[in-house]
Every structure is written in C-alpha cells, then in structure tokens.
Amino acid sequence: MKAFPQTFYWGGATAANQVEGAFLEDGKGLSTSDVQPHGVFGDVVDRVPGDAGLKDIAIDFYHRYPDDIALFAEMGFNCLRVSIAWTRIFPNGDDAEPNEAGLAFYDRLFDEMAKHHITPLVTLSHYEMPWALVKNYGGWGNRKVIGFFERYARTVFERYKGKVKLWLTFNEINMSLHAPMTGVGLPSDSSKAEVYQAIHHQLVASALAVKACHEIVPEGKIGNMLLGGLMYPLSCKPEDVFKTLQENRGWQFFGDVQARGAYPGYMLRYFRDNGFALEITDADREALKSSVDFISFSYYMTGCVTADEALNQKARGNILNMVPNPHLESSEWGWQIDPLGLRTLLNVLWDRYQKPLFIVENGLGAKDKVEADGSINDDYRISYLNDHLVQAREAIEDGVELMGFTSWGPIDLVSASKAELSKRYGFIYVDRHDDGTGTLARSKKKSFDWYKEVIATNGASLKA
Ligand code: BGP
C-alpha cells in the first residue's frame, strides 16, 4: 500500500508578520512588512503607531500562542513552521546588542511547542526585514546587510540551538523579482540590475547562514525556500517550450545557487546579454559553496507560458504574469488549482537536486461561511488538500524523498499579497474581518477533524 514515511513531518506553516501582531511590543522595531500594510505588492506608507494595518494585531498570536498550539497539538501536529521577526531580535538591524525581550518571546514559543512534542521549523526571514536597514542602508542593495543578517542568524542559532533543529533561510527567495521591497528592501521601480545585485547579496547571506548553522547546530538541518512556480508551455510550439524552460529557470536559478553552490551558466549568460555587471567577489563565490541540506518550497498553482506577445499582454496583472491554463479551475482569487502539478514539481526538484524535499506551504485561500450553529463546512478546502496530499504520496512512490508537509495557514491569518482576512486558509477559524472588527475568538472548521484523521492515519484516510 502507498504510504508516507513513518518519520513524516505533519503540520502547518505561519509567518510572524501574518499572525503575531504586537507590532511594536517589547522593543520590536518596524519592519518592511509593517510599512506595507496593504500587502507584499502594496506601497510603503509612513506609519503612525496604531493607524492602520490588519497586521498590527494580526490574529494576536503573540499573546494567544499557548491556546493555538494546544489546538495544533489536538490535530496531531508533529511540526509547526513559524518565522522569527528579525525586528524583535535586532529592532534596527544594526543594533549593538540583541533585544532580550524579543529573544525571550521565542524561547517561550519553542518551549510551548516542546510541551506538545511539536518540532519547530523556523524561517529566519519571512517577507520582512528591519525598516531601518532599508532607510539607512538601502536594503539588500548594500553589501553591509549581509553582515547584519549573518549576525542575526548566528544570534538565534546560538540562543535556540537546543530547541530548534530545522531551519529555513529566506521565504520564497525568488519573489524578490516580483516584489522587490518585500524580498530585498528595494523600491518597486528599481532596475533589474539593482534587484539582481541585491538578490546576490541575499544569496551570499543565505549561504553564510547555512555555514553558521552547520557550525553552531551540527545535528540540525537547514534548507532554502522557493516559491515553486511551475510553468507549462501553452502549446507544443518549440518557441513556447523554450520560453517555458527560461521562465522555470527564473525561479530554479535560486535553488541552483543554494543547492549546487554556484551560479549556473544560463544565468551568467543572462547577466551578460543584458549588460548587468554584478559585483561578485571571490569571497562571495567561496561563501556560496555552502549548500543547503534540503529544499523546501510553497506550492499553490501552476501557469502557462507563451511566446505570443499578444496573449502575454492579456495575462499581465496576475501574481506571476502567468497565462491561464484552459484545463484548470481557479480559486476565488484566481489561483489555478492543479494537484497533479505538485507531483510534477516534486519530481522536477528531486531530479534536479537529489536532496530531500519539504512542502512547507500548500493550501486554499477561500471565503468561509459561519452557519447559524457556528459550524463552518469547508469541504472545498478538504478536497483541495486531499488531492494535493494524494499527489505528494504518488511522488514518494516515484522515489522522491519527502520530509514533510506543513499546510499554509493552519489557523486563519492575514494574507500576504493583499493583507486580507477574508482570504482564509485555516482549519481553525479566527473571528476577525477585513474592517478590523471581530473578537479574535477561535473555532474549529470541518477541516479540523479531517486533517486530524489524516495525520492520525499517516495519510491512509486520504481519498485517492
Ligand atoms: C506565500 C507566502 C505566504 C502566504 C502564502 C499565501 O507566497 O510565503 O506568506 O501568505 O503565499 O498567499 P496569500 O496570503 O497572499 O494568499
């Protein structure tokens, strides 16, 4: 019978800026996420404390984490992905000393997980960095930021080495190409050359964090994190197929550097052809050789690529400028649902890297209806997750080494792209709405018991 390994990590994934709230509490500094209250593609605004932004309170995980973790434990989670807000540890990024109150918060959080035998999987930087590093240094465009990040990484590895063994460097590192402020702290009108230079600094920082983790947490494992943006050719025209190869390399390049330890030739050619003279030093090349232990990624959808400019123009505007696939249904937010694509992606990544894989985000953002009796019947979410997990199991049968699955947003949280609460992902409903009203009370959706059963049976309850 097809099965998940006994060692499989089952759980959920969150990010500090989307759940914690308490955005200026206990000495935390402003982050790039705090000054983008309308989401990762939104404008930067001058913040006045308390003026706006659902993320300021988010779902108040900062204060309610013991109850939330108890609910995750009730579902049987043996893993929870969280991120550390860099600004809780170094409020300005370049502070002389770390902020003890911030460090203490994550001690309490990891201790709470340990009480419930939940393994933490910790992202060092999930779509945020200290705003002061952007204002005073120009974000990742400045080489100095590599050093600030390395110090932050070393600080948290030292502090939590007894509690955290699984780490990730930068969330969806390839998103910088689409959302430069969120990814690398650069204005949205930055040139491609500037963005790639900043990305280069971030790739070096990622590799230095890998090296530091191996030194400080030798029994730990550290992975990268990609937005798994698998693209299909819209037709079998050779031009469409070749353009698809190039588009896929647009995100694979990050994994190639992080897993293989050097820039691939196709990328060096791209820089040459476009006249981008990146500053890549010998020391950088040496640093990049520290390669990740495993590859993690998010997966929500696939899209198509065409060499036909007229068709491309029509598709502009959706998240990655993907051309819609006529064979797939879409979510309410226009994300095309493609469970088989997950099996394809897992095989592509395994063939390419031969390193263990970890699905650290997958889920369905949807509007949920609370019935008069308080129940929430989210059969659409159950069916989405069921179908994706079935394909993940098929990939394991194909020979892919898969470490685990943490579904995105096990509890409703503030969405990243537009900072909405109406786009819900959770097994647990949170009573808070786009206009900021709500009691923040938690309740279980139908999917709560469904996921609990999936975990309890190690996937045997899935419907193939
Ligand atoms: C990924 C991010 C998450 C996230 C998720 C869903 O891009 O890593 O932070 O929120 O996508 O996106 P959204 O929240 O916009 O629906």
Residues whose N, C-alpha, C, O or C-beta is under 5 A from the ligand:
A	BS01	BGP	A15 E172 G365 V414 S415 A416 S417 K418
